[in-house]
Amino acid sequence: MKNMILSALSLMLAGPAIAHDGLHLHPHGVEPWAVALGALGAIGLAALIIAEQRK
């Protein structure tokens, strides 16, 4: 389960780099939904790690 979550988070983080041709800076910054999704992923991963440690 942890491997699946880490893989999904990695793909989400790499998504913008994969979607565009070449490397370039985005003047508009990061979209709010991406920040919220990353925060939810980090919270979920932390909860998963804590739950596994308590077993």
PQR file with spaces between the fields and no chain letter, atoms N, CA, C, O and H, PARSE charges and radii, in Angstrom:
ATOM       1  N    MET     1       0.815   -1.189    0.000 -0.4000 1.5000
ATOM       2  CA   MET     1       0.000    0.000    0.000 -0.0000 2.0000
ATOM       3  C    MET     1       0.867    1.265    0.000  0.5500 1.7000
ATOM       4  O    MET     1       0.595    2.223   -0.723 -0.5500 1.4000
ATOM       5  N    LYS     2       1.919    1.241    0.830 -0.4000 1.5000
ATOM       6  CA   LYS     2       2.798    2.406    0.902 -0.0000 2.0000
ATOM       7  C    LYS     2       3.498    2.626   -0.439  0.5500 1.7000
ATOM       8  O    LYS     2       3.666    3.768   -0.866 -0.5500 1.4000
ATOM       9  H    LYS     2       2.141    0.462    1.418  0.4000 1.0000
ATOM      10  N    ASN     3       3.904    1.551   -1.101 -0.4000 1.5000
ATOM      11  CA   ASN     3       4.558    1.689   -2.410 -0.0000 2.0000
ATOM      12  C    ASN     3       3.622    2.312   -3.434  0.5500 1.7000
ATOM      13  O    ASN     3       4.041    3.138   -4.245 -0.5500 1.4000
ATOM      14  H    ASN     3       3.767    0.624   -0.754  0.4000 1.0000
ATOM      15  N    MET     4       2.357    1.915   -3.395 -0.4000 1.5000
ATOM      16  CA   MET     4       1.381    2.463   -4.335 -0.0000 2.0000
ATOM      17  C    MET     4       1.184    3.961   -4.087  0.5500 1.7000
ATOM      18  O    MET     4       1.126    4.743   -5.036 -0.5500 1.4000
ATOM      19  H    MET     4       2.017    1.244   -2.735  0.4000 1.0000
ATOM      20  N    ILE     5       1.080    4.363   -2.821 -0.4000 1.5000
ATOM      21  CA   ILE     5       0.881    5.775   -2.496 -0.0000 2.0000
ATOM      22  C    ILE     5       2.103    6.594   -2.887  0.5500 1.7000
ATOM      23  O    ILE     5       1.968    7.678   -3.453 -0.5500 1.4000
ATOM      24  H    ILE     5       1.127    3.728   -2.050  0.4000 1.0000
ATOM      25  N    LEU     6       3.288    6.086   -2.589 -0.4000 1.5000
ATOM      26  CA   LEU     6       4.506    6.814   -2.956 -0.0000 2.0000
ATOM      27  C    LEU     6       4.642    6.931   -4.473  0.5500 1.7000
ATOM      28  O    LEU     6       5.089    7.959   -4.981 -0.5500 1.4000
ATOM      29  H    LEU     6       3.397    5.205   -2.129  0.4000 1.0000
ATOM      30  N    SER     7       4.259    5.885   -5.190 -0.4000 1.5000
ATOM      31  CA   SER     7       4.315    5.942   -6.653 -0.0000 2.0000
ATOM      32  C    SER     7       3.336    6.972   -7.198  0.5500 1.7000
ATOM      33  O    SER     7       3.673    7.733   -8.105 -0.5500 1.4000
ATOM      34  H    SER     7       3.896    5.049   -4.777  0.4000 1.0000
ATOM      35  N    ALA     8       2.129    6.999   -6.648 -0.4000 1.5000
ATOM      36  CA   ALA     8       1.130    7.972   -7.102 -0.0000 2.0000
ATOM      37  C    ALA     8       1.583    9.399   -6.809  0.5500 1.7000
ATOM      38  O    ALA     8       1.445   10.280   -7.657 -0.5500 1.4000
ATOM      39  H    ALA     8       1.856    6.382   -5.910  0.4000 1.0000
ATOM      40  N    LEU     9       2.124    9.632   -5.611 -0.4000 1.5000
ATOM      41  CA   LEU     9       2.613   10.972   -5.279 -0.0000 2.0000
ATOM      42  C    LEU     9       3.769   11.385   -6.184  0.5500 1.7000
ATOM      43  O    LEU     9       3.855   12.543   -6.593 -0.5500 1.4000
ATOM      44  H    LEU     9       2.236    8.916   -4.921  0.4000 1.0000
ATOM      45  N    SER    10       4.653   10.448   -6.497 -0.4000 1.5000
ATOM      46  CA   SER    10       5.779   10.745   -7.389 -0.0000 2.0000
ATOM      47  C    SER    10       5.294   11.122   -8.779  0.5500 1.7000
ATOM      48  O    SER    10       5.818   12.050   -9.394 -0.5500 1.4000
ATOM      49  H    SER    10       4.583    9.508   -6.165  0.4000 1.0000
ATOM      50  N    LEU    11       4.292   10.400   -9.274 -0.4000 1.5000
ATOM      51  CA   LEU    11       3.755   10.712  -10.600 -0.0000 2.0000
ATOM      52  C    LEU    11       3.074   12.077  -10.611  0.5500 1.7000
ATOM      53  O    LEU    11       3.185   12.817  -11.588 -0.5500 1.4000
ATOM      54  H    LEU    11       3.866    9.646   -8.774  0.4000 1.0000
ATOM      55  N    MET    12       2.371   12.414   -9.532 -0.4000 1.5000
ATOM      56  CA   MET    12       1.712   13.721   -9.466 -0.0000 2.0000
ATOM      57  C    MET    12       2.747   14.845   -9.436  0.5500 1.7000
ATOM      58  O    MET    12       2.558   15.885  -10.066 -0.5500 1.4000
ATOM      59  H    MET    12       2.280   11.813   -8.738  0.4000 1.0000
ATOM      60  N    LEU    13       3.834   14.635   -8.706 -0.4000 1.5000
ATOM      61  CA   LEU    13       4.864   15.664   -8.648 -0.0000 2.0000
ATOM      62  C    LEU    13       5.604   15.791   -9.974  0.5500 1.7000
ATOM      63  O    LEU    13       6.027   16.886  -10.342 -0.5500 1.4000
ATOM      64  H    LEU    13       3.988   13.790   -8.194  0.4000 1.0000
ATOM      65  N    ALA    14       5.762   14.695  -10.687 -0.4000 1.5000
ATOM      66  CA   ALA    14       6.484   14.720  -11.960 -0.0000 2.0000
ATOM      67  C    ALA    14       5.580   15.124  -13.123  0.5500 1.7000
ATOM      68  O    ALA    14       6.073   15.399  -14.216 -0.5500 1.4000
ATOM      69  H    ALA    14       5.418   13.805  -10.388  0.4000 1.0000
ATOM      70  N    GLY    15       4.296   15.162  -12.909 -0.4000 1.5000
ATOM      71  CA   GLY    15       3.334   15.464  -13.970 -0.0000 2.0000
ATOM      72  C    GLY    15       3.628   16.719  -14.766  0.5500 1.7000
ATOM      73  O    GLY    15       3.661   16.654  -15.994 -0.5500 1.4000
ATOM      74  H    GLY    15       3.896   14.939  -12.020  0.4000 1.0000
ATOM      75  N    PRO    16       3.844   17.864  -14.126 -0.5600 1.5000
ATOM      76  CA   PRO    16       4.118   19.084  -14.900  0.2800 2.0000
ATOM      77  C    PRO    16       5.381   18.981  -15.754  0.5500 1.7000
ATOM      78  O    PRO    16       5.424   19.527  -16.857 -0.5500 1.4000
ATOM      79  N    ALA    17       6.400   18.293  -15.262 -0.4000 1.5000
ATOM      80  CA   ALA    17       7.633   18.142  -16.041 -0.0000 2.0000
ATOM      81  C    ALA    17       7.408   17.233  -17.242  0.5500 1.7000
ATOM      82  O    ALA    17       8.013   17.436  -18.295 -0.5500 1.4000
ATOM      83  H    ALA    17       6.364   17.850  -14.366  0.4000 1.0000
ATOM      84  N    ILE    18       6.552   16.243  -17.094 -0.4000 1.5000
ATOM      85  CA   ILE    18       6.279   15.311  -18.189 -0.0000 2.0000
ATOM      86  C    ILE    18       5.370   15.953  -19.238  0.5500 1.7000
ATOM      87  O    ILE    18       5.487   15.650  -20.426 -0.5500 1.4000
ATOM      88  H    ILE    18       6.061   16.078  -16.239  0.4000 1.0000
ATOM      89  N    ALA    19       4.472   16.833  -18.811 -0.4000 1.5000
ATOM      90  CA   ALA    19       3.460   17.391  -19.709 -0.0000 2.0000
ATOM      91  C    ALA    19       4.000   18.442  -20.668  0.5500 1.7000
ATOM      92  O    ALA    19       3.402   18.664  -21.721 -0.5500 1.4000
ATOM      93  H    ALA    19       4.377   17.080  -17.847  0.4000 1.0000
ATOM      94  N    HIS    20       5.112   19.096  -20.338 -0.4000 1.5000
ATOM      95  CA   HIS    20       5.613   20.196  -21.153 -0.0000 2.0000
ATOM      96  C    HIS    20       6.873   19.795  -21.899  0.5500 1.7000
ATOM      97  O    HIS    20       7.631   18.925  -21.473 -0.5500 1.4000
ATOM      98  H    HIS    20       5.597   18.915  -19.482  0.4000 1.0000
ATOM      99  N    ASP    21       7.067   20.463  -23.028 -0.4000 1.5000
ATOM     100  CA   ASP    21       8.289   20.256  -23.806 -0.0000 2.0000
ATOM     101  C    ASP    21       9.417   21.069  -23.192  0.5500 1.7000
ATOM     102  O    ASP    21       9.317   22.290  -23.072 -0.5500 1.4000
ATOM     103  H    ASP    21       6.451   21.170  -23.374  0.4000 1.0000
ATOM     104  N    GLY    22      10.470   20.405  -22.812 -0.4000 1.5000
ATOM     105  CA   GLY    22      11.636   21.103  -22.276 -0.0000 2.0000
ATOM     106  C    GLY    22      11.424   21.632  -20.870  0.5500 1.7000
ATOM     107  O    GLY    22      10.307   21.625  -20.352 -0.5500 1.4000
ATOM     108  H    GLY    22      10.552   19.413  -22.910  0.4000 1.0000
ATOM     109  N    LEU    23      12.494   22.085  -20.266 -0.4000 1.5000
ATOM     110  CA   LEU    23      12.422   22.651  -18.930 -0.0000 2.0000
ATOM     111  C    LEU    23      12.271   24.162  -19.034  0.5500 1.7000
ATOM     112  O    LEU    23      13.009   24.815  -19.772 -0.5500 1.4000
ATOM     113  H    LEU    23      13.401   22.091  -20.687  0.4000 1.0000
ATOM     114  N    HIS    24      11.332   24.707  -18.308 -0.4000 1.5000
ATOM     115  CA   HIS    24      11.167   26.152  -18.253 -0.0000 2.0000
ATOM     116  C    HIS    24      10.428   26.520  -16.975  0.5500 1.7000
ATOM     117  O    HIS    24       9.715   25.701  -16.395 -0.5500 1.4000
ATOM     118  H    HIS    24      10.733   24.177  -17.708  0.4000 1.0000
ATOM     119  N    LEU    25      10.610   27.764  -16.548 -0.4000 1.5000
ATOM     120  CA   LEU    25       9.925   28.244  -15.355 -0.0000 2.0000
ATOM     121  C    LEU    25       8.515   28.689  -15.716  0.5500 1.7000
ATOM     122  O    LEU    25       8.281   29.228  -16.797 -0.5500 1.4000
ATOM     123  H    LEU    25      11.189   28.429  -17.019  0.4000 1.0000
ATOM     124  N    HIS    26       7.600   28.463  -14.819 -0.4000 1.5000
ATOM     125  CA   HIS    26       6.228   28.897  -15.025 -0.0000 2.0000
ATOM     126  C    HIS    26       6.012   30.211  -14.290  0.5500 1.7000
ATOM     127  O    HIS    26       6.099   30.248  -13.063 -0.5500 1.4000
ATOM     128  H    HIS    26       7.790   28.025  -13.940  0.4000 1.0000
ATOM     129  N    PRO    27       5.735   31.277  -15.008 -0.5600 1.5000
ATOM     130  CA   PRO    27       5.568   32.571  -14.361  0.2800 2.0000
ATOM     131  C    PRO    27       4.329   32.642  -13.472  0.5500 1.7000
ATOM     132  O    PRO    27       4.265   33.481  -12.574 -0.5500 1.4000
ATOM     133  N    HIS    28       3.359   31.786  -13.704 -0.4000 1.5000
ATOM     134  CA   HIS    28       2.121   31.851  -12.928 -0.0000 2.0000
ATOM     135  C    HIS    28       2.216   31.092  -11.608  0.5500 1.7000
ATOM     136  O    HIS    28       1.280   31.133  -10.810 -0.5500 1.4000
ATOM     137  H    HIS    28       3.411   31.104  -14.433  0.4000 1.0000
ATOM     138  N    GLY    29       3.299   30.418  -11.371 -0.4000 1.5000
ATOM     139  CA   GLY    29       3.477   29.716  -10.095 -0.0000 2.0000
ATOM     140  C    GLY    29       2.768   28.376  -10.069  0.5500 1.7000
ATOM     141  O    GLY    29       2.583   27.733  -11.102 -0.5500 1.4000
ATOM     142  H    GLY    29       4.060   30.385  -12.019  0.4000 1.0000
ATOM     143  N    VAL    30       2.375   27.967   -8.878 -0.4000 1.5000
ATOM     144  CA   VAL    30       1.750   26.671   -8.671 -0.0000 2.0000
ATOM     145  C    VAL    30       0.249   26.870   -8.499  0.5500 1.7000
ATOM     146  O    VAL    30      -0.192   27.785   -7.803 -0.5500 1.4000
ATOM     147  H    VAL    30       2.526   28.490   -8.039  0.4000 1.0000
ATOM     148  N    GLU    31      -0.520   26.010   -9.135 -0.4000 1.5000
ATOM     149  CA   GLU    31      -1.963   26.111   -9.029 -0.0000 2.0000
ATOM     150  C    GLU    31      -2.416   25.718   -7.613  0.5500 1.7000
ATOM     151  O    GLU    31      -1.819   24.832   -7.001 -0.5500 1.4000
ATOM     152  H    GLU    31      -0.161   25.267   -9.700  0.4000 1.0000
ATOM     153  N    PRO    32      -3.459   26.365   -7.093 -0.5600 1.5000
ATOM     154  CA   PRO    32      -3.933   26.061   -5.729  0.2800 2.0000
ATOM     155  C    PRO    32      -4.361   24.606   -5.547  0.5500 1.7000
ATOM     156  O    PRO    32      -4.165   24.041   -4.471 -0.5500 1.4000
ATOM     157  N    TRP    33      -4.942   23.988   -6.580 -0.4000 1.5000
ATOM     158  CA   TRP    33      -5.378   22.594   -6.429 -0.0000 2.0000
ATOM     159  C    TRP    33      -4.185   21.677   -6.261  0.5500 1.7000
ATOM     160  O    TRP    33      -4.280   20.654   -5.583 -0.5500 1.4000
ATOM     161  H    TRP    33      -5.102   24.446   -7.454  0.4000 1.0000
ATOM     162  N    ALA    34      -3.059   22.028   -6.869 -0.4000 1.5000
ATOM     163  CA   ALA    34      -1.867   21.192   -6.744 -0.0000 2.0000
ATOM     164  C    ALA    34      -1.294   21.286   -5.329  0.5500 1.7000
ATOM     165  O    ALA    34      -0.802   20.295   -4.789 -0.5500 1.4000
ATOM     166  H    ALA    34      -2.982   22.859   -7.420  0.4000 1.0000
ATOM     167  N    VAL    35      -1.358   22.469   -4.734 -0.4000 1.5000
ATOM     168  CA   VAL    35      -0.889   22.640   -3.359 -0.0000 2.0000
ATOM     169  C    VAL    35      -1.774   21.836   -2.413  0.5500 1.7000
ATOM     170  O    VAL    35      -1.272   21.146   -1.526 -0.5500 1.4000
ATOM     171  H    VAL    35      -1.757   23.274   -5.173  0.4000 1.0000
ATOM     172  N    ALA    36      -3.100   21.925   -2.600 -0.4000 1.5000
ATOM     173  CA   ALA    36      -4.036   21.187   -1.748 -0.0000 2.0000
ATOM     174  C    ALA    36      -3.850   19.686   -1.909  0.5500 1.7000
ATOM     175  O    ALA    36      -3.875   18.949   -0.923 -0.5500 1.4000
ATOM     176  H    ALA    36      -3.508   22.485   -3.321  0.4000 1.0000
ATOM     177  N    LEU    37      -3.666   19.232   -3.125 -0.4000 1.5000
ATOM     178  CA   LEU    37      -3.476   17.803   -3.375 -0.0000 2.0000
ATOM     179  C    LEU    37      -2.173   17.312   -2.749  0.5500 1.7000
ATOM     180  O    LEU    37      -2.138   16.220   -2.182 -0.5500 1.4000
ATOM     181  H    LEU    37      -3.645   19.831   -3.926  0.4000 1.0000
ATOM     182  N    GLY    38      -1.127   18.086   -2.842 -0.4000 1.5000
ATOM     183  CA   GLY    38       0.146   17.719   -2.224 -0.0000 2.0000
ATOM     184  C    GLY    38       0.053   17.673   -0.710  0.5500 1.7000
ATOM     185  O    GLY    38       0.616   16.783   -0.073 -0.5500 1.4000
ATOM     186  H    GLY    38      -1.156   18.973   -3.302  0.4000 1.0000
ATOM     187  N    ALA    39      -0.664   18.643   -0.130 -0.4000 1.5000
ATOM     188  CA   ALA    39      -0.843   18.654    1.325 -0.0000 2.0000
ATOM     189  C    ALA    39      -1.644   17.441    1.789  0.5500 1.7000
ATOM     190  O    ALA    39      -1.299   16.813    2.789 -0.5500 1.4000
ATOM     191  H    ALA    39      -1.122   19.366   -0.648  0.4000 1.0000
ATOM     192  N    LEU    40      -2.705   17.114    1.071 -0.4000 1.5000
ATOM     193  CA   LEU    40      -3.500   15.930    1.426 -0.0000 2.0000
ATOM     194  C    LEU    40      -2.679   14.653    1.289  0.5500 1.7000
ATOM     195  O    LEU    40      -2.802   13.740    2.106 -0.5500 1.4000
ATOM     196  H    LEU    40      -2.986   17.624    0.258  0.4000 1.0000
ATOM     197  N    GLY    41      -1.853   14.589    0.270 -0.4000 1.5000
ATOM     198  CA   GLY    41      -0.992   13.422    0.089 -0.0000 2.0000
ATOM     199  C    GLY    41       0.020   13.286    1.212  0.5500 1.7000
ATOM     200  O    GLY    41       0.269   12.183    1.701 -0.5500 1.4000
ATOM     201  H    GLY    41      -1.752   15.330   -0.394  0.4000 1.0000
ATOM     202  N    ALA    42       0.603   14.403    1.623 -0.4000 1.5000
ATOM     203  CA   ALA    42       1.584   14.375    2.714 -0.0000 2.0000
ATOM     204  C    ALA    42       0.930   13.970    4.031  0.5500 1.7000
ATOM     205  O    ALA    42       1.501   13.194    4.798 -0.5500 1.4000
ATOM     206  H    ALA    42       0.401   15.299    1.226  0.4000 1.0000
ATOM     207  N    ILE    43      -0.265   14.492    4.292 -0.4000 1.5000
ATOM     208  CA   ILE    43      -0.991   14.134    5.512 -0.0000 2.0000
ATOM     209  C    ILE    43      -1.361   12.648    5.491  0.5500 1.7000
ATOM     210  O    ILE    43      -1.226   11.953    6.499 -0.5500 1.4000
ATOM     211  H    ILE    43      -0.729   15.122    3.668  0.4000 1.0000
ATOM     212  N    GLY    44      -1.827   12.172    4.339 -0.4000 1.5000
ATOM     213  CA   GLY    44      -2.185   10.758    4.218 -0.0000 2.0000
ATOM     214  C    GLY    44      -0.986    9.844    4.393  0.5500 1.7000
ATOM     215  O    GLY    44      -1.084    8.800    5.037 -0.5500 1.4000
ATOM     216  H    GLY    44      -1.936   12.736    3.521  0.4000 1.0000
ATOM     217  N    LEU    45       0.136   10.233    3.825 -0.4000 1.5000
ATOM     218  CA   LEU    45       1.352    9.425    3.956 -0.0000 2.0000
ATOM     219  C    LEU    45       1.834    9.409    5.405  0.5500 1.7000
ATOM     220  O    LEU    45       2.250    8.366    5.910 -0.5500 1.4000
ATOM     221  H    LEU    45       0.215   11.081    3.302  0.4000 1.0000
ATOM     222  N    ALA    46       1.778   10.554    6.070 -0.4000 1.5000
ATOM     223  CA   ALA    46       2.166   10.605    7.477 -0.0000 2.0000
ATOM     224  C    ALA    46       1.260    9.724    8.331  0.5500 1.7000
ATOM     225  O    ALA    46       1.737    9.024    9.225 -0.5500 1.4000
ATOM     226  H    ALA    46       1.440   11.401    5.659  0.4000 1.0000
ATOM     227  N    ALA    47      -0.035    9.755    8.060 -0.4000 1.5000
ATOM     228  CA   ALA    47      -0.985    8.924    8.801 -0.0000 2.0000
ATOM     229  C    ALA    47      -0.708    7.438    8.559  0.5500 1.7000
ATOM     230  O    ALA    47      -0.806    6.627    9.479 -0.5500 1.4000
ATOM     231  H    ALA    47      -0.422   10.324    7.334  0.4000 1.0000
ATOM     232  N    LEU    48      -0.365    7.090    7.331 -0.4000 1.5000
ATOM     233  CA   LEU    48      -0.054    5.698    7.004 -0.0000 2.0000
ATOM     234  C    LEU    48       1.207    5.239    7.737  0.5500 1.7000
ATOM     235  O    LEU    48       1.234    4.128    8.266 -0.5500 1.4000
ATOM     236  H    LEU    48      -0.285    7.749    6.584  0.4000 1.0000
ATOM     237  N    ILE    49       2.232    6.056    7.781 -0.4000 1.5000
ATOM     238  CA   ILE    49       3.466    5.702    8.465 -0.0000 2.0000
ATOM     239  C    ILE    49       3.226    5.555    9.966  0.5500 1.7000
ATOM     240  O    ILE    49       3.725    4.619   10.590 -0.5500 1.4000
ATOM     241  H    ILE    49       2.210    6.959    7.352  0.4000 1.0000
ATOM     242  N    ILE    50       2.461    6.482   10.542 -0.4000 1.5000
ATOM     243  CA   ILE    50       2.158    6.400   11.978 -0.0000 2.0000
ATOM     244  C    ILE    50       1.357    5.147   12.285  0.5500 1.7000
ATOM     245  O    ILE    50       1.617    4.480   13.286 -0.5500 1.4000
ATOM     246  H    ILE    50       2.056    7.243   10.034  0.4000 1.0000
ATOM     247  N    ALA    51       0.387    4.816   11.441 -0.4000 1.5000
ATOM     248  CA   ALA    51      -0.433    3.624   11.659 -0.0000 2.0000
ATOM     249  C    ALA    51       0.404    2.358   11.576  0.5500 1.7000
ATOM     250  O    ALA    51       0.180    1.420   12.341 -0.5500 1.4000
ATOM     251  H    ALA    51       0.176    5.358   10.627  0.4000 1.0000
ATOM     252  N    GLU    52       1.368    2.315   10.656 -0.4000 1.5000
ATOM     253  CA   GLU    52       2.225    1.127   10.534 -0.0000 2.0000
ATOM     254  C    GLU    52       3.168    0.980   11.731  0.5500 1.7000
ATOM     255  O    GLU    52       3.480   -0.137   12.144 -0.5500 1.4000
ATOM     256  H    GLU    52       1.551    3.076   10.034  0.4000 1.0000
ATOM     257  N    GLN    53       3.614    2.091   12.279 -0.4000 1.5000
ATOM     258  CA   GLN    53       4.524    2.054   13.421 -0.0000 2.0000
ATOM     259  C    GLN    53       3.805    1.592   14.683  0.5500 1.7000
ATOM     260  O    GLN    53       4.436    1.014   15.568 -0.5500 1.4000
ATOM     261  H    GLN    53       3.360    2.999   11.944  0.4000 1.0000
ATOM     262  N    ARG    54       2.528    1.830   14.783 -0.4000 1.5000
ATOM     263  CA   ARG    54       1.771    1.440   15.978 -0.0000 2.0000
ATOM     264  C    ARG    54       1.417   -0.041   15.994  0.5500 1.7000
ATOM     265  O    ARG    54       1.032   -0.570   17.036 -0.5500 1.4000
ATOM     266  H    ARG    54       2.016    2.300   14.064  0.4000 1.0000
ATOM     267  N    LYS    55       1.541   -0.714   14.862 -0.4000 1.5000
ATOM     268  CA   LYS    55       1.194   -2.141   14.799 -0.0000 2.0000
ATOM     269  C    LYS    55       2.160   -2.984   15.576  0.5500 1.7000
ATOM     270  O    LYS    55       2.012   -4.205   15.626 -0.5500 1.4000
ATOM     271  H    LYS    55       1.854   -0.284   14.015  0.4000 1.0000
